[in-house]
């Protein structure tokens, strides 16, 4: 299987996974061959892309770092939390946070189990509920970075909870401003920035979450070189979990479609974050990101400097820009392998490397 964006879906592509709505209703079954009308339906549901099976991706397995079931459970719990915050039901919020704690534990376990997997960050990102998918992705990436930074099991767990609730305060910002389809006025931007304080003030009194987790809501927009918000603190004065979540937060935002811009490619997003080395982000965390995020995820079609086209079948942590590739000829996958990691000749992926097929 491989992941393609919805604009590249064609009749005849087969779904490689069940397509499930946020309310757990099965929309389309795995194996379903897409028709023009099902493609239209997928488009109208707001999906960015999905996994398909076709001749190019035959035999290609893509491992996710957490199970689909856990993704859906966590996504649903975040949605419930949002509803309870909206209705201000304290008991409900307490229950949601306690469930999220358990789910955080499972996330850490599953990611530790798959620790050798590089991020092929493609997921259930769909619908207009960016906040839940975003919080979930930020948590997954933060845990991966935490493992790379050799945090203990308990610290990973604290980091997981902090990252899941990092944008909690956004639930307390006027939805009209938050979802505005256009440039924010200065006042509106100042209001959105308040989400850090709103979130922290709200969760501060929940004694069953540790201070180290809760503080992530307050300081995840601080910058390593100073000048962030709300307090403008810098360097190691910013707690470690906040420095990790800050990188994961920006990476996920950049690689998501937003009302005001299209998603960036993983390689471009990493490049962008590297440009904020020391200034915006902790260099140690940025280094961990470059080791763990595959610029060309498995299943991506790329063009080589020889003009050959192929599909990425394996990534190497030591050299993200030089994956193992299976060549495609006449729109069919061949058995010809080009391993850019093993072969350090002048052969490489072209600058405009990704090919839509
Ligand atoms: Fe935020």
Boltz pocket constraint, residues with backbone or C-beta under 6 A from the ligand:
constraints:
  - pocket:
      binder: B
      contacts: [[A, 166], [A, 167], [A, 195], [A, 220], [A, 221]]
      max_distance: 6.0
